[in-house]
Amino acid sequence: MWWAKFWPEYLVVLLVGLVNAPRWIWSTNATETHVPSPVKGRGWTLQRKLAAREKTRELWYHGYDHYMTYAFPMDELTPLSCSGQGPDWGNPKNIASNDVAGNFSLTLIDVIDTLVVLDDREGFELAVKNIINWVSFDVNTKPQVFETTIRVLGGLLSGHQFASQTGQTFHLPWYRGELLDMAHDLGKRLLPAFATPTGLPYARINLRHGIMKGETVETCTAGAGSLILEFATLSRLTGDDRFEKAAHKAFFALWNRKSDIGLVGNTINTFTGAWTSPVITGIGAGIDSFYEYALKWYILSGDIEFLDVWEEAYAAIMRYSRAADGFWYRTVNMNSGDVAYFTVDSLSAFWPGLQVLAGDVQSAIRLHLIYWNLWREHSGLPEVYDTNYKKATSHQYPLRPEFIESTWYLYRATRDPFYLDVGERVLFDLITRSKVDCGLAGIQDLRTNKRDDRMESFALSETLKYLYLLFDEENALNSDDSNYVFTTEGHILSLDKKNLKPVSAARRKLRPIDNHQCPAYKPFLRVTDRAGSGLVQGILHRPDAEYARSLVEVTPTVNDINMWSPNGWCERPRVDLYSYEVILSHNGKSVAEDISPSLLKLGVLSDGFVLQNITGIRCQIVRRLDGTGYDIRKVGHYPVRSGHVVYINDTSLFAALDAGQDTTKRTEVLLRFLADEDPMLQVQTGMHKEPSDLTDSLLVGYTSHFGGEVSAKPFSDGRASRFARQGGVVVHRDSENTQGCRPYQHSYPDSVLLVHRGGCTFLEKLLYARAASAAGVLVISDDNAAINPTANKDEIEVAGDLSNVALVLLPLTAGEVVVDMLNYAEQGGLGQVRMLVEDDGVDTGHIPVTPKDPNRILYINGHPLQNTRLLV
């Protein structure tokens, strides 16, 4: 035939087309169907979700049915050769296969609770029978302890809980606990691995003969420290406490060897307990699930020790591994926190999901956007990516679940249809790239779509399970608010009340907080008019969404361009430090650290600590996830746990403050806000407030310890304060700069700018106002606490002369009154709003002001330390 001599060229064209088909076709679909409209759900009707769910179900059964047909009772399906495989008997050193395959029908056990998620009761019952009839752990294989625990032990325990629990669909009346018996047998075969001087388990064990001669004594942190969920659940269900004790000891054998800055390493010697070189850490391979199990075992069991570990470990990761922009998380030296490598791996894509579970949704959104852009660039998630050179260095994608797992968590937290779009893209790519005649194949090279003759069990036990849950709104798991968790292999475990250990009276007295609640997600709000109203918008409308795309250097699609606005801007994010350390002093000056404070200086109480003298005390300050400020997490060498209170009883703190201030400067000021009323326009606007509330309001504000004097009286040299000029000053606000944290586009001579607290320091707000020729700034607080803003002495000196501008903090309630006045004025009901400073001292007898909290708290640079109490 005439075209035969050109077949090599046609083959190349065909391969290129197959590789790029997902990208080409998706771009077309995105242009036609992905119209950005969060309020309308961007076209995600219930029917569309159900259609995506059924496509996912079909893909799952395509893999599972072919495993049962061609591979069972072997461990894995080889989808290209339509057969099955178990351990590599001819090459014991082939750990890629032998760490996972143990000749125990791995895939069937690993997917058993996915049948529950898919609501396939008949399939679940048949799977339970097949496991009971076919599987034995008396096998001469040497799998990895970690992989066997998370895939096999976890699967058996989850299957047992569903099969044995009455009152739900998957209860099997004939079942007599066979899966639990098998799990107990497997657990006992794994226990000899923990017989080391440190309690850290060997990485591998022969299920028939135990530890083999010459076995390596090196293991990774994830492998040794991510066993508590399965092992402790096994103990609670069987009454055999050996498993929980072994896993608990191993977990804390790692944690107690953390560095001085709170980081654990990647690999460790199980006999000596020494971290092995290079001493690096991060959130990816080799360490990932250690953090996951710290948080999840606390959720499942209520064991507060694990919450303590999670909070301390998270603070260390956020301080040292997270980049300054808040997007990348890099591998760092565990002792210094310095960046060791600029690469990230695909396993770390689980971290946004864990952040959602912990309540830090905003951080999760940022990191997930990075992986999303990596996915859409490669139509899959490459195993390793170099953030410095912006290139993938390992192009495999074995159908890992971590990215879609985080997508599911974020959708449940935000309900933003963007994450459904992400799931639809993932589903499309999986069908297009990995579906073959005999199942699902991993991708050996994302550039050419070269496939691997292997279907890893996690493709069915996790990847498609989370994808199915994403689209299945009515799934019972999506509304279950119990203590259930997904293990790192996606197995569903829960403990009922009879299997939970009661909290002792002594611990309950020391730790009053037992029930943590995560903060609600606050969506992005874009100000749309001068009245300050806003429109809730989706993830892709955030100013930093484009920044994530630029970090990966992904070419913008039509969908991206449609998001752009002529009035928008590209934002280079700057995130606040998640944690930092300070050495306290009563006068704000640098002092030497008191390394060993006496109990008379730093006392230990039943519910926390008391500081009789703050000078020289080192404190670790950690941002609260609920956005209300910070907590002290370490005082001196004592850790401050959830529920503890740090009492401040140092009178010199306030004596020094008073001595360092100008006694003539008022700390409280009475402000009158006036506006001319037009009765006709009032009727037209339909405002429901009384006219007197919108035309004349008397409010109390709190002056800053820096900046000019706030007084209507002339200065000693005859000058008058611009902030308190006779006749008042006009109040303005900038809808494009609501927090006053960047340069103003317009000049506001001799006016006062109204801004909201947050985003930057009080001093920065004043400097931006000064640059705009304003007389000062009114800052609306986020609560009704009475505080006088402060700034560091060095920063004030660098700022220069501030005598001509002033800053006043308005409590939240007072600030809302001013906002109402401005809204009314800008809608035409009033003239300009003016502010006058009253000549007299503050008399608040007739003003409804929120009383000061008797349990006052300490502020550092305007940040409230919520777990402190001032006794003086």
C-alpha positions, 0 to 999 in steps of 0.5 A, spaced: 500 500 500 502 506 498 502 509 505 506 503 508 513 506 507 510 512 511 508 508 517 513 511 522 512 518 520 504 516 521 506 513 528 509 519 531 504 523 529 499 518 532 503 518 538 503 526 539 496 526 538 495 521 543 499 525 548 496 531 547 489 529 546 487 530 553 490 537 553 487 539 546 480 536 548 480 539 555 482 546 552 476 546 548 471 543 553 473 548 558 472 554 553 465 552 552 463 549 558 467 552 564 464 559 565 466 562 571 460 563 576 460 561 583 453 563 584 450 559 579 455 553 580 458 554 573 453 549 570 454 543 575 447 541 576 445 535 580 445 531 573 452 533 571 455 530 578 451 524 577 454 523 570 461 524 573 459 519 578 457 514 574 463 515 569 467 514 575 464 508 578 464 505 571 472 506 571 473 503 578 469 496 576 473 496 569 479 496 573 476 491 579 472 486 574 479 485 570 483 484 576 478 479 579 478 476 572 485 475 570 489 476 576 485 474 583 488 471 587 494 474 586 496 481 588 496 485 582 493 486 575 498 487 570 493 490 565 497 490 559 499 483 559 492 481 562 494 477 567 496 477 575 503 478 579 505 477 586 512 477 589 518 477 584 520 470 587 526 470 582 529 477 585 528 478 592 532 485 592 526 487 587 523 492 593 519 495 588 514 489 587 516 485 594 515 491 599 507 491 596 506 484 594 506 479 599 502 473 596 496 475 600 491 477 594 493 485 596 488 488 591 482 485 593 483 486 601 485 493 599 479 495 595 474 492 600 471 498 603 471 502 596 465 497 595 462 500 601 463 507 598 460 505 591 454 502 595 455 495 592 453 490 598 453 484 594 460 485 591 462 487 598 459 480 601 462 476 595 469 480 597 469 478 604 467 471 602 473 471 597 478 473 602 476 468 608 476 463 603 483 464 599 487 469 603 493 466 608 498 470 611 503 464 613 507 465 606 514 465 605 514 473 603 518 479 606 513 485 605 514 492 608 511 493 615 508 499 613 505 497 606 502 491 609 499 495 615 496 500 611 494 496 605 492 489 608 491 490 616 487 497 614 483 493 609 481 487 614 479 492 619 475 496 615 472 490 612 470 487 619 467 494 622 462 494 616 461 487 616 460 486 623 456 493 625 449 492 625 443 497 623 447 499 617 447 496 610 453 492 609 452 488 616 453 480 614 448 476 619 453 470 617 459 473 619 463 471 625 469 476 625 473 472 620 477 478 618 478 481 625 481 474 626 486 474 620 488 481 622 490 479 629 494 473 625 497 478 621 499 483 627 502 478 630 506 476 624 508 483 624 510 484 631 517 481 631 519 487 627 519 492 633 524 488 637 529 493 637 533 497 642 529 503 640 522 500 639 523 503 632 521 497 627 525 494 622 522 496 615 521 489 612 519 482 615 518 475 613 511 473 614 513 466 616 520 466 619 520 473 622 526 478 621 531 475 616 539 475 618 542 481 615 536 485 614 537 493 614 536 497 620 535 503 616 527 505 616 524 512 614 519 516 618 513 515 615 514 507 615 516 507 622 511 512 625 505 511 621 502 505 624 498 507 630 491 508 626 491 500 624 495 497 630 491 501 635 485 500 632 487 492 632 488 493 639 482 496 641 477 491 637 481 485 640 483 487 647 490 485 645 494 491 647 501 489 644 499 492 638 497 499 640 503 499 645 508 498 640 506 503 635 505 508 640 512 507 642 515 507 635 511 514 634 514 517 640 521 514 639 521 518 632 518 525 635 522 525 642 528 525 637 526 531 633 531 537 632 531 543 637 527 547 632 521 541 632 523 537 625 524 530 625 528 527 619 527 522 613 531 516 615 533 513 622 537 507 624 532 503 628 538 500 633 541 507 635 536 512 634 541 516 630 538 520 624 541 518 617 545 523 612 542 527 609 538 530 615 533 533 611 525 533 612 519 536 608 512 534 607 513 528 602 516 521 601 519 518 607 515 522 612 508 525 609 504 520 613 507 521 620 504 528 620 497 525 618 497 520 623 498 524 629 492 528 627 488 523 625 489 518 631 487 524 635 481 525 631 479 518 632 481 516 639 481 523 642 488 522 645 491 529 646 498 527 646 497 526 638 494 533 638 500 536 641 505 533 636 501 535 630 500 542 633 508 543 634 510 539 628 505 543 624 508 550 626 515 547 625 513 545 618 510 552 616 515 556 619 521 552 616 519 548 610 513 553 607 516 558 602 515 566 604 510 566 599 506 561 602 505 556 596 511 552 596 513 547 601 521 545 600 525 540 603 529 543 609 535 541 613 532 538 620 537 542 624 537 549 621 531 549 617 535 551 611 533 549 604 536 543 602 532 541 595 528 545 591 524 539 588 517 537 590 514 530 590 507 528 588 506 524 595 506 531 598 500 533 594 496 530 600 498 536 605 492 540 602 487 535 605 491 534 611 491 542 612 483 542 611 482 537 616 486 541 621 482 547 619 487 551 615 483 552 609 487 558 606 493 555 606 490 548 603 487 552 597 494 555 595 498 549 595 493 545 592 493 551 586 500 549 585 498 541 584 492 543 580 497 547 575 502 541 575 496 537 573 493 541 567 500 542 564 502 534 564 495 531 564 497 527 570 502 529 576 509 528 575 513 524 581 518 529 582 518 537 580 524 542 580 521 548 583 527 552 581 528 550 574 520 549 573 521 542 570 519 535 572 525 531 573 521 524 574 515 523 569 512 517 572 504 517 574 502 511 577 495 513 578 497 516 585 491 519 589 494 524 593 492 530 589 484 528 588 484 526 595 486 534 597 481 536 592 475 532 595 477 535 602 477 542 599 470 541 596 467 539 602 470 545 606 469 550 601 463 547 596 466 551 590 465 548 584 472 549 581 474 543 585 468 539 581 472 542 575 478 539 577 475 532 579 472 532 572 479 534 568 482 528 573 477 523 571 477 525 563 485 524 563 485 517 567 480 515 562 484 517 556 491 516 558 490 510 563 484 506 561 486 499 557 483 493 555 484 489 561 484 495 566 488 501 568 495 502 567 500 507 571 503 512 566 511 511 566 512 517 562 507 523 562 510 526 556 509 520 551 504 516 555 508 510 555 504 505 560 506 501 565 504 494 566 502 495 573 495 497 576 497 499 583 492 497 588 491 504 591 488 506 584 482 503 586 482 503 594 484 511 594 484 515 587 477 513 584 474 512 591 476 520 593 474 521 586 467 518 587 466 521 593 467 528 590 461 527 585 457 523 590 453 529 594 448 524 597 454 519 600 453 518 607 460 519 608 460 526 606 455 528 611 458 523 617 460 528 623 463 522 627 470 521 629 471 516 622 478 517 619 481 515 612 487 512 613 493 514 609 491 508 604 484 511 604 481 505 609 475 507 613 476 506 621 472 508 626 471 507 634 465 507 638 464 509 645 466 502 648 473 502 644 475 509 647 479 510 653 476 515 658 480 521 660 482 521 667 480 526 672 487 529 673 488 530 665 481 533 664 483 538 670 490 540 667 487 540 660 480 543 659 479 543 652 477 536 649 473 538 643 477 542 638 472 545 632 475 548 626 474 555 623 469 556 617 471 557 611 471 564 609 470 565 601 474 570 597 470 577 597 471 582 592 469 589 593 465 591 587 462 598 589 464 604 593 459 603 598 463 597 600 459 591 598 462 585 595 461 579 591 463 572 594 467 569 588 470 562 587 477 560 588 480 562 581 478 569 582 483 570 588 488 575 586 493 569 588 490 564 583 494 567 577 500 567 582 500 559 582 500 559 575 506 563 574 510 559 579 509 553 574 509 557 568 503 554 565 500 558 559 494 561 560 488 558 557 482 561 555 478 560 561 484 563 565 483 569 560 476 570 562 477 570 569 482 577 568 479 583 569 481 590 567 481 593 574 484 587 577 491 586 579 497 580 579 499 579 587 505 577 589 503 574 596 506 575 602 504 571 608 505 572 615 509 568 619 506 562 622 510 562 628 516 566 631 520 566 637 521 573 642 524 574 648 520 578 652 522 585 656 518 590 660 521 596 656 521 593 649 529 593 649 533 587 647 535 583 653 539 577 654 535 570 655 534 567 662 535 560 660 533 557 666 528 562 670 526 560 677 519 558 679 518 565 682 519 568 676 515 563 671 511 558 675 507 552 673 500 552 675 494 546 674 491 550 668 498 553 665 503 558 667 504 564 671 509 570 669 511 574 675 517 577 671 517 577 663 524 579 662 528 574 658 523 569 658 523 566 651 516 565 648 514 561 641 508 565 638 503 561 633 498 563 629 491 561 631 487 557 625 481 561 627 484 567 625 483 571 631 490 572 633 496 568 636 497 563 642 503 562 646 505 555 645 512 555 649 514 559 655 521 558 657 522 551 656 515 549 658 510 547 652 504 550 652 498 546 650 491 547 648 487 549 654 493 552 658 493 559 660 499 563 661 497 569 666 501 575 666 503 578 673 508 583 672 507 590 674 513 593 671 510 591 664 505 597 665 509 601 669 515 601 664 509 603 658 507 609 662 514 612 663 516 611 656 509 615 654 508 622 653 503 623 659 499 629 656 497 624 650 490 621 651 490 614 650 482 614 649 479 620 644 472 622 643 470 622 636 464 625 633 462 623 626 457 628 622 454 629 615 449 633 612 442 630 611 438 630 605 431 628 607 428 627 599 434 623 598 433 619 604 426 616 602 429 614 595 435 610 598 430 606 603 435 606 609 432 603 615 436 606 620 434 612 624 436 619 621 440 621 628 444 614 627 447 616 620 448 624 621 451 625 628 454 619 632 459 620 638 464 614 639 470 612 643 477 611 639 484 609 642 490 612 640 496 609 638 503 610 642 506 612 635 504 618 631 502 625 632 497 628 638 490 627 637 487 633 640 483 639 638 487 644 643 493 647 639 500 644 641 505 648 645 508 651 639 502 654 636 501 649 631 494 645 630 493 637 629 491 636 622 487 630 625 483 634 629 482 641 625 477 645 627 470 644 623 472 637 622 476 632 617 473 629 611 473 621 612 474 617 606 475 610 604 478 606 598 474 600 596 481 598 592 485 598 598 480 596 604 486 594 609 490 600 607 496 595 606 499 598 599 500 605 596 494 609 594 492 611 587 489 617 589 491 623 594 487 625 600 490 631 603 488 633 610 483 627 610 482 621 614 482 614 611 478 609 614 481 602 613 480 595 616 485 591 621 489 586 618 494 585 612 500 589 615 502 593 621 499 599 624 505 603 622 505 601 615 497 603 614 499 610 617 505 610 612 501 609 606 496 614 609 502 619 610 504 618 603 497 619 600 497 626 604 492 624 609 492 627 616 491 620 619 488 613 619 482 610 622 483 603 623 476 598 624 478 593 629 476 586 628 473 585 635 471 590 641 477 590 645 480 596 647 487 597 645 492 602 643 496 600 637 504 600 638 510 599 634 517 597 635 522 603 636 527 601 631 521 601 626 518 608 628 525 611 627 526 608 620 519 611 619 521 618 620 517 624 623 510 622 624 508 628 628 503 630 622 499 624 622 495 620 627 492 613 628 486 611 632 483 604 633 475 604 633 472 598 636 468 593 631 461 596 633 464 603 633 467 602 626 460 599 623 457 605 625 462 609 621 461 604 615 453 605 615 454 613 615 459 612 609 454 607 605 449 612 606 453 618 604 455 614 598 448 612 596 446 619 596 442 620 602 448 624 606 453 629 604 460 628 606 462 625 612 466 629 617 470 627 623 471 632 629 475 631 635 472 633 642 476 638 646 473 635 653 476 629 656 473 622 654 466 622 657 463 615 655 457 615 660 452 616 655 455 612 649 454 605 649 461 602 649 462 595 650 466 594 657 473 591 657 474 584 658 475 582 665 480 577 662 484 582 659 489 579 654 496 581 652 498 584 645 504 584 641 505 588 636 498 589 635 497 581 635 492 578 641 495 572 644 489 569 646 491 564 651 494 569 655 490 573 661 493 579 664 492 579 672 495 586 673 
